[in-house]
Amino acid sequence: MELNVDFWQFDFDDIIIRQQPEEVARRALIESDPNFDPTLLGRDVVLGPTGGLAFVRTQFVNAAGIKTNGVDASVNYDYDTNIGTFRAGIEGTYVNKYRAPVGVGETIIDAAGLRNSQNFAAPIPELRFNATLGYRNGGHNFVTFVRHTDSLKDDQNCGGGDSPADFSSPNPETLLCDGGLEFAKIKSHTTVDMQYGYSFGEYGPLKGASITIGAINLFDNAPPFVNTDAGFETRTHDPRGRMAYVRLISSF
């Protein structure tokens, strides 16, 4: 058996980030925003004839640092028998903290576990893991993968349900939910991949050749619903559903 556990921590100072359009609009239009800057209106934020947003320009800007830490762990076990070798394993990452700035001001948030639609960070599930179970005997090789992505808090939506009417937007000043509501929950997502391969060995007419047949997302598990234009979190989940493939490799 092989076991690995690593604790990691990174501190980044004076980072350069790309502004979020929502953040620039807040700074231009909401006087109570701690980074309110009326000069942005007409320059980086343009309103249409009816008063709605028509254009928001974002830029790369200097910001405070990022402090993050977490744990990487993996376990692998091989078991040899007279009918072949069985192998099981799991590897995952847990993000304990991801303290990051919101825009150019002094506001710092813990972005771990958030969708991060209101800041520069990507979605950060607190837990991700891949588990494997395989069998190998001679030229035969069979393996199953289980891939899990933890749930997220959706900082673009409050409440939750099965339709857009069940959601509301966070307070534009505080970026938090009013009325006792909490950020909407994006459910966790688990998929299963399977693969069978056969190697023809070093002899015979198919010397050095191998064939692999497999399926990605075997059970066609759709990504969890998110109340946004695409209906899912494009930076985290794959909407393509079940995919099958055949791969033939030959050497000459």
N, C-alpha and C positions, 0 to 999 in steps of 0.2 A: 504494500500500500504506500502511496505517496501523498503526503499532506503538506500544503504550503499556505501560510497565512502572512500577509504583509499589511502593516499599517502605514499609510502614506499621508503626508501633509505638505501642502504647497502654499507659499505666500508670494503673491505677485504685486509689485508696487508700480504706481504710475502707468497704468494700462491705457491703451487706446481702444475706444469702443465706437461702434456705429450707433448714433442716436435712434431711438424708436420714434416713429411718427406721432404716437399718442403722447409721448413725453414732451415733444416740441410743441404740440398743440396746447397741452396743459400750461406750459410755461408762458405761452403767448396770450392765453385767453382767461386764465383763472388767477385772479389777483391774490387769492389766499395760498397759492402754490408757493412753497418756500424758495423756489428758484424763478419766480415770476419775472419776466423780462418783456415789457411792452414793445420794445424795439423789434421783436421777432415778427410782430403782426405787420403784414405788408411786405416783409422781406423774405422770411422763411415760411410764414403761414399766410395764405391768401384765402379770403372768404368769397363765396359766390354771391350772386344777386339776392338770394333769399337769406343770406347769413350763414349758410352751411359751409363746411370746409370744402374748398376747391383744390387746394394744393398745399402740400407740406414738404419742405426740403429738409433732408437730414444730412448730417455731416459726421466725419470721424473727429472725435474730441478726446482730450485728456480726461481721465477720471481717476478716482482713488483705486486702491488695490483690491485684490481678491484673496480671501483666505479660505481654503478648503481642506478637508481631511476625510478619511474613510478607511475601509478595509477591503482588500482583495483576498480571496481564499479559494483554494481548490483541493479536491480529494479525488484520487484515481486509484482503482484497484483492479488488478488482473488476477483471474483464477483459471489455472490450467487444468484441464481434464483430459481423459482419453478420447473424448469426442470433439475437442477443440478448446479454444481459449475464450472465456467470457471477460468482458471489460465493462466496468461501470465508473462513472465519474461525474463530478459536478464542479463548476467554477462560477464564481459570482463576484459582484462588486456592490458594496454598501457605501453610499455617500452620507456621511454623518452631518457634514456642514458645508455650505457653500455661500459664504458671506460676500456679497457683491454690491457695488454701488448702483443706485438708480439715477442715471443721468450724471450731470456734472456737479451736483450738489453734495451735501454731506450725508444724505439719506443712505443707509445701509440696510439690506434685507438678507435673510437667509433664504436663498433660492432653491435649496434642496427640497425635493418633493413638489415643486411648482411647475406649471406649464411654462411660465415666464413669457407670457404674451405682452407684458407691459414693460419689459426691460430687455437689455441686449442679450441675456443669457439664453441658451438653448433649453428645452425641457430637461429636467434633471430628476428622473425617477430615483428614489432612494435605494431601491434594490433591483438589480438585474442578475439573472443567472441562466446558464446553459447546463443541462444535464444530458448525459449520454449513456446509452446501454448498447453494447455491441457484442458480436460473436464472430470468431474467425477460425476457419478450419481449412487448411490447404489453400486453394485459390479462392475460396468463398469468403466473403466479408459482408456482414450485415450490421447496420448501425441505426439507432433511433436517437434523434435529438429532441429535447424539450427546451423551448426558449421562452423565458418569462420576463415580462417588463412590469414593474410595479405600477400601482395607481398614481395619479397626479391630482393636485388641486389646481383647478382652472381659474387663474387670476383674471381672466377676461369675463367670467360669468359667475353670477350668484344664484343660489337655489339649485334647481335641477329637475329633470323629468325626461319625458320622451319626445317633447316637441319644443321648438323655440319659444313658445308662449310661456313655458314653465321657467324661463330664465329671466334675470334682470342684470343690468350692468352695475359694476362697482361704483361707489362714489368717486367722481373725477378728482376730487380734492385729496381724499385720504387713500384712494385706491383700495379701500376695504368695502365690505358689504354692509349695507344699512338694514335696519328693521329686524335685527336678530338673525339674518341669513348668514350663511357661510359660503365660501367659494364652492362652486360646483365640483363634483368628483368625476374624474375621468377614470373609468374602471381599469383594472389591470388586464393584461393581455398575454395569453399563453398559446403558443403554436407547437405543433409536432411535425418534424421532418423525418422521413425514412429513406434509407438508401441501401441497395444491394449491389455488390460488385463481384465480378469474377475475373481472375487473372489466369490466362491460358498457359502461363509458365514459359520455360525456355526451350521447349521442344515442340515439334509438330508444325503444321502449316500456319498456325496462328501464333507462332513464337513471339513473345514480347507484347502481345495484344491483351487488352482488358476491356471489359464492358461494364458500365454502371447504369443502373436504373433507379430512379428515385422520385420522390414527391416532396415539395416544399409546402408547408401549411396543409398537411394531409387532410385534416378535418375541416378545411375551408372556414376557419375562424375569422370573422370580420373584425376590423379594428373597432374599438369602443367609440361611441358617439361623442362628438364634441360640437357644441353650438357655435359653429363658425362656418365660413363659406363652403369649405370642402366637406364638412361633416365629420372630419377626423383630424387628428394632429399629424400634419404632413411631415414634421421633423422627427417623429418617433415611430409611427406605425406605417405599415405597408398595406395598401388597399387591394392589391392584386388577387388575393385569395389563393386557392389551390393552384399549384403549378407542377406539372410532371415533366420529366426530362429523361433523355437517354444519351449517354456519352460513350463513344467508342474511341479508344486510343490504341494506336499501332506504331511500332518502331521498325525501322528497316536497317 
